[in-house]
Amino acid sequence: MTFRNGLSALLRPEDSVLVMIDHQPYQLANLNSHDPHMVVNNSAALAKAAKVFDVPTILTTVVADRGGRIFPQITDVFPGQEIIDRTFINTWEDPSVVDVVKGTGRKQLIFAGLWTEVCVAMPAIQAAGEGWDVTVVTDASGAVSTEAHEVAIQRMIAAGVNMITWMALAAEWQRDWARSKTAGALNEVMIQHAAGSGIAYLWEQQLLNTPAPNSAA
């Protein structure tokens, strides 16, 4: 087994390409591994983080006329972008998706989708076997049960796939808060989607901008 470690193992925005798979109403209706509200929130946060760092993002559905359109919280981040609709359950068997990914010239391939055990595991395992550096964003994905999600993660890890959460990924892309080009925009994503961390940041700003009491008065 080859261990994934060292600085070069961390994800870099200039080398990353994101594929968001089947964030659709049908899949969400039978999502039981996570709170559905959390998955919608985290998927939107992931999309916004990718946009902050100019990471090419492919949006894809499966049989959208039956399963429904991608959540607007995601598509609103990329207005006017074409969504690739498939019949293949395994995204990585669809040349229309693979060709777009290959066209970016990037090698760090990131997946998130519904359901983890089907529409995420299949392409992740196949792509890893073809030599891609594959990462799955686990909290912007979800399954029909907690067991299904966890078993899928174990199966993908055994196949050499890396696991990460959306906030950890955003931090890895940022890497240094001195990178002011993206720091401010990332903070906005955190405020909107990181719950406690975002609110704590706003509170910190409030305290920093509150004048100290005048003891003489």
NORFEN-V696479 format. One record per residue. N is the residue number from 1. RES is the residue in one letter. PSI is psi in whole degrees, -180 to 180 (999 if undefined). D_LAST is the distance of its C-alpha to the last C-alpha in Angstrom with 2 decimals. Layout:
n = [N/N]
res = [RES/RES]
psi = [PSI/PSI]
d_last = [D_LAST/D_LAST]
//
This chain:
n = [1/2/3/4/5/6/7/8/9/10/11/12/13/14/15/16/17/18/19/20/21/22/23/24/25/26/27/28/29/30/31/32/33/34/35/36/37/38/39/40/41/42/43/44/45/46/47/48/49/50/51/52/53/54/55/56/57/58/59/60/61/62/63/64/65/66/67/68/69/70/71/72/73/74/75/76/77/78/79/80/81/82/83/84/85/86/87/88/89/90/91/92/93/94/95/96/97/98/99/100/101/102/103/104/105/106/107/108/109/110/111/112/113/114/115/116/117/118/119/120/121/122/123/124/125/126/127/128/129/130/131/132/133/134/135/136/137/138/139/140/141/142/143/144/145/146/147/148/149/150/151/152/153/154/155/156/157/158/159/160/161/162/163/164/165/166/167/168/169/170/171/172/173/174/175/176/177/178/179/180/181/182/183/184/185/186/187/188/189/190/191/192/193/194/195/196/197/198/199/200/201/202/203/204/205/206/207/208/209/210/211/212/213/214/215/216/217]
res = [M/T/F/R/N/G/L/S/A/L/L/R/P/E/D/S/V/L/V/M/I/D/H/Q/P/Y/Q/L/A/N/L/N/S/H/D/P/H/M/V/V/N/N/S/A/A/L/A/K/A/A/K/V/F/D/V/P/T/I/L/T/T/V/V/A/D/R/G/G/R/I/F/P/Q/I/T/D/V/F/P/G/Q/E/I/I/D/R/T/F/I/N/T/W/E/D/P/S/V/V/D/V/V/K/G/T/G/R/K/Q/L/I/F/A/G/L/W/T/E/V/C/V/A/M/P/A/I/Q/A/A/G/E/G/W/D/V/T/V/V/T/D/A/S/G/A/V/S/T/E/A/H/E/V/A/I/Q/R/M/I/A/A/G/V/N/M/I/T/W/M/A/L/A/A/E/W/Q/R/D/W/A/R/S/K/T/A/G/A/L/N/E/V/M/I/Q/H/A/A/G/S/G/I/A/Y/L/W/E/Q/Q/L/L/N/T/P/A/P/N/S/A/A]
psi = [134/123/141/105/177/163/-37/-16/-17/151/139/134/-35/-14/-2/149/133/134/117/120/120/41/76/160/-42/-46/-39/-32/-27/32/118/-2/-22/164/123/-35/-39/-41/-41/-45/-48/-34/-42/-41/-42/-45/-44/-39/-42/-40/-39/-41/12/38/121/131/123/128/130/144/167/121/64/-26/-15/-41/-12/166/158/146/136/-24/-23/-51/-28/-22/-28/66/134/-4/138/135/129/115/131/164/-25/131/-41/108/-36/-2/-4/111/-30/-30/-49/-41/-39/-44/-48/-33/-19/-22/11/155/-15/102/123/130/146/143/179/129/156/-43/-13/-74/-12/-47/-43/-56/-34/-45/-42/-48/-39/-39/-21/4/4/151/100/134/142/132/102/-33/2/17/172/163/178/-15/162/-41/-45/-42/-48/-41/-39/-41/-46/-42/-43/-40/-42/-25/2/17/139/147/144/163/165/-39/-38/-39/-45/-41/-37/-39/-39/-51/-37/122/-11/-10/81/-21/-34/-15/-46/-45/-37/-39/-38/-39/-42/-43/-42/-31/-7/14/-113/-42/-41/-43/-39/-37/-45/-39/-42/-43/-37/-46/-41/-26/11/120/144/146/143/104/-31/-37/999]
d_last = [69.04/66.92/63.32/60.61/58.33/57.11/54.85/57.48/57.43/53.93/53.81/53.25/52.54/55.17/57.80/56.83/58.39/57.24/59.61/58.14/60.92/61.51/58.02/59.82/59.71/62.91/61.67/58.24/59.98/61.45/58.56/58.00/56.75/53.19/50.99/52.25/48.74/47.85/50.95/50.27/46.66/47.77/50.69/48.49/46.07/49.07/50.39/47.10/46.74/50.30/49.53/46.48/48.80/51.81/53.88/57.02/56.96/60.12/59.87/62.93/64.18/67.31/69.36/66.41/68.46/68.65/65.61/63.15/60.98/58.28/54.87/53.15/50.00/52.17/54.31/51.38/50.25/53.61/54.56/58.22/59.18/62.63/62.78/65.84/67.58/69.96/72.72/72.54/70.51/70.03/68.04/69.45/72.97/72.09/72.95/70.74/67.64/68.94/69.98/66.52/64.94/67.51/66.97/63.41/64.85/62.19/63.01/59.96/60.75/58.09/59.00/57.10/58.77/60.13/61.91/61.32/64.70/66.68/65.25/63.04/65.28/68.43/67.23/65.09/68.06/70.47/68.27/67.53/71.26/71.79/69.54/66.27/62.94/61.82/58.45/57.62/54.15/54.43/51.44/52.42/55.84/57.13/60.32/62.17/61.19/59.07/62.33/63.53/60.33/60.38/64.12/63.83/61.15/63.38/66.33/64.57/63.20/66.78/67.83/65.35/62.59/58.95/56.29/52.66/49.85/48.26/44.90/46.72/48.93/46.06/44.49/47.89/48.31/44.88/45.36/42.66/39.19/39.69/42.27/39.93/42.79/42.69/39.40/37.41/40.19/40.68/37.02/37.59/40.58/38.60/35.90/38.70/41.00/39.56/37.76/35.45/35.33/34.58/31.82/30.30/30.33/28.50/25.87/25.54/25.09/22.40/20.42/21.06/19.80/16.59/13.50/11.74/8.44/5.48/5.39/3.78/0.00]
//
